[in-house]
Amino acid sequence: MAEAFARVGELDICYETFGDPEDPPILLIMGLGTQMLAWHEDFCEQLAGRGYFVIRHDNRDIGRSSRLDDAPVPSLKQLALRDKRGAAYTLSDMAGDSVGVLDALGIEKAHIVGASMGGMIAQRVAIEHPERTLSLVSIMSNTGSFWSGQPALTMYAFLLRPAPKERNAYIERAVESFVRISGTGFEPDVEDLRDIATRSYDRGHDPRGSARQLGAIVADRDRGPELRKLRVPTTVIHGSEDKLVPRSGGRATAKVIPGSTYVEISGMGHGLPRPAWPQIIGAIVQNVERATPATGSAPPQAATAG
């Protein structure tokens, strides 16, 4: 279907769906400063072709969702010190936005899948809205702990460097950034990346929104104690060559969530390369099939791999 908007509190969250609304729903949540377009249409169609109703959306402050232009932008010092006072909103607020999309579609429960910051938001959905969560997949993410899965300081500088305002320069910088954080196991599809960057620019881009999202990430702290209480089928996916969120973050996430399955993709960096889709989609579908929404019972214990 065409893009639509869910009214969530005072915000409008832009979303799009694929497949039959009568099929089991899968909600896809994207990462820092990245529009829903990064859940490639072909990826969504492949999931829908497996018999699922797939939903993707722009997080607040990105793409066509509402911008919080009057909200403060965290300073570098606040980000470095993980000072909560620098956060204009929280990951919990962003999780509420995702649940609001389900509300707009009349969906009571869904399988929740998130990548990078989206994985953190997905974790928050599972923690704070368990009654809406059928299963959880956390991709290239972490628990928020200071001790695992944290970017190097050089990566913070990379994340926060100003993006060019001119259209072509912005697009080429975005492609360069995507390539830089990809792994060596999969050749970057530069034309595909350029297409996503071009459409993202044309849909609307404001680097202040990305900075505010980063403020929400660093202020969230360690979700580990809450993740230990989850009783929902969970799979954690991570690339072996992720420089932005090192694989220690994925391994720590799988370790703390009871019964979770860990899938490490050799040679994958921080991204969703097309050649890795069979592994990623396969792992999502396997996790969905583990879900037992009718009884609400705890998931079967699964071996941790990787």
N, C-alpha and C positions, 0 to 999 in steps of 0.2 A: 504494500500500500504506500501512498505518498506520505511524506512527513506530516506529523500531527503534533499537537501540544497538549500536555497534561498540566492542569492548574494545580500546583502544590503550594499551599499557603499563599504567599504573595509572588511566587515564582512561576514561570512557564517553562516546562521541561520538554524539549523537542525529542520526539521518538519516531521510530519507524518499525514496521513489523514485516515478517516473512512467513509464509506458510498458512496453514489452516488454523483458525482460532479455536477449533475444537480439539486440536492436538495438545499434548502436554507442553506447557510454556517453559521456555528457557530465556532468562533475562541476562543480557550481556552488558557489562559495565566496563568502560574504557578508562585509561590511565591519565596521568598528569598532563595537562595542557593538550590533550589529544582528543579530537572529535570522534564521534561514533563511526565515522567513515573508516577508521582503522580496523573496525570489525568489517572486513571486506564483504561487499555484496555477495561474492561467490562463496565465501566462508559461510555466511548466513544462509544462503540458498542450499549449500550442502547439508548443513544441520537440519534445515527445514525438510530437505529431501529424505532425511532419516526418520521423519514422522514427528517433528516438533514444531511448535509455534514459537518463532524466534523474535525477540524484541531487543533492539539496541537503542541507546539514547545518548544525547549530549549531556554531560554533567553540567551543573550550574557553573556559570562564569566561562563557558566555552561554547563555540559553535553558535547555534541558533537558540540555545537556552538563555534564560535571563542572566544578564550581567549585573554584578553588584558594584556598580561604578562609584557609588558613594562610600563604599567600605574601604578601610585603610589597607595598604599593602605592607606586609611585614618587612622589617629591615634585615640586612644581612646579619647583623648582630643577633637579632631575635631568632633568626633561622638557625644560626650556629649554636646558640644556647638552648634551642628547642623551647623557647619562651612562649607559653600559651597565650600571653597577652598580645602576641603578634598575629594571632589567628582571627580572621573575620568571621569564620564559621568552622564547624568541625566535620570530621568524617561521619559522625553520627547524623549530622544535618544532611550530608550528601546521601547517606543510606536512606534517610527519610524521603529524599527526592526520588530515589529508585523505587521505593515502595509506593510512592505516589503515582508513578507510571502504571504500576500494577492496578492500583485503585481505579485509575482512569479507564483501564481496559476491562474492569470488572473481574480481575483475576485474584482469587483468594490465596493461592499458593503457587510458587514457581521454583524451578531449578535455577540457582544463582551462580553465575560465572563472571569472574572479574580478572582483569589483567593489570599488573603493576599497581598503581594507586587504586585501580578498579578492583583488584584483589583485596586490598585493605577495606574498601567500601563493602565488598561482598561479605567479608568476614564480619563487618559491623552489622550488616543485614541479618546474618545468621545468629549473631550474638543477641541483638536487640529486638529482632522480629522473628523469633524461631517459629511462630505460628504461620508465617508466610513463606518459610524456607523448606523446600522438599529435599534439596541437596546443595552442596557447595563445591565449586571448583575455583581454586586460587592459583593464578598463573603468574609467574615471575614476580612474586610479591614477598612480603615478610610479615613478622609478627609485631613490628614496631619496636622491638627490643634494640637497645643501643649496641648490643654485642653480636648481632648477626644481621646479614643482609643489608648493611648500610653502605651507601655510596661513598667513595673516596671524596675528600675535600675538592679535588680537581674536578670531580663530576658535578659538584654543586655549582662551581664556577661555570661549567659547561651548560648546566640547566638554566642558569640565571643570566647568561649573556644576552644583551638586547638583540631582538630579532630585527632585521632590516624592515623598513616600512614600504619600500618599493616592491611591487608585486613579484617581478622576476627574481630579484635578489632574495626575497623571503622564501620563495619556492626552492631555490638552489640551496639556501642555508638549511632548510628543512630536510631536503634529500641528503645533504652531507651529514646532518645529525643522525638521521635514521641509519645510514650506512656505517657511521662511526660506532654505533652501539650494537650492530649486528655481529654475529659470530662468524667464524671461519668455515663452519660446516655447511653453510647455505649461501649460495651466490645471491647478493641483493638484487631484487628486480627493480632496477632504477626507474624504469618507465612507470611501473605500478606505483612506486613511492612518489614519483613526480605528479602523477595523476591525483593521488590523495592529497598531496601538499597544495596543489593548484585549487582543488575543490574546497579545501579547508580555508584557504585564503579568501576565496570568493564568498564563502558562507559567513565569514567574519572572524577576525582574529584580534585579540587584545592581550598582550603579554602580562598585563596587570592581573588578569584572571588566573593565569598559570601561577603567578607568584602567590596569590591568595590560596590557591589549591595546595601549593607547597607548604604554606603556613598551616593548613589543616593537617597535613601529613605529619610534620615534625612535632606538632602539639599533641598528637594522639597517644604517644608513649607506647608502653608495652601491653599488647592485647593478650599475651600468653596466658595469664591466669583465667581470663574469660574464655579463651579458646579451649582450654582444658575441660570446660564444662559442656562443650558442644556434644550433641548426640544426633548427628545428622551425617549421612553418607558424604564423605569428603575425599576429593582428590587434589593433590598439589602438583603442579607442573612447573618445571624450571629448566632453563637452558644451562648447559655446562659451562658456557663461555659468557655468561651475563656479567658485564662490567658495571652496569648501572645499579642493579640490585643483585649482588653476588649470590650464588646458589646456596650459600649458608642460610640465607633468608628462607628459601623454600624448604630446605631440610629442617630448619627449626620449626617452621609452620607445621610440617607433617608430623614432627616429633611430639608436638603438644596436643594435637587434635586426636582424640581417641578413635582408633579404627581407620585412620586415614591411609590413603595410598599415595606414595610418592613416585612421580614419573619424571625422570631427568632425560632431556633430549640432548644427545651428544652434538656438539658443534653449534648449538643455538645460542644466540646472544639475547639481547633485550628486544624482542619483536616477535611477530607471528609470520614467519616466512612460509610461503605457499607450499614448498616441499615438505614442511613439517605438519601441514594440516591433517594428513591421515592419522598421525600419532595424536595430535591435539584433539581432533574431533572424536577419534576412537576412544580416548581417555574420558572425554566428557560424556559420551554415550554410555560407556561402561559404568560410570559413576551414577548417571541417571537411572540405569537399570538396577542399581543397588538400593535405590530409594524405596522406602516402604511407607508411603503416606497414609495408607488405609489404617494401619495399626498404630502408627506413631512410635513404633518400637525403636530401640537403638540399632544402628547399623551393624552388620556382621563385622567381626574383626578382620582386617585385611593386612596382608604382609606389606611392609615398607620396602620398596625397591629403590635401586639406584645408589 
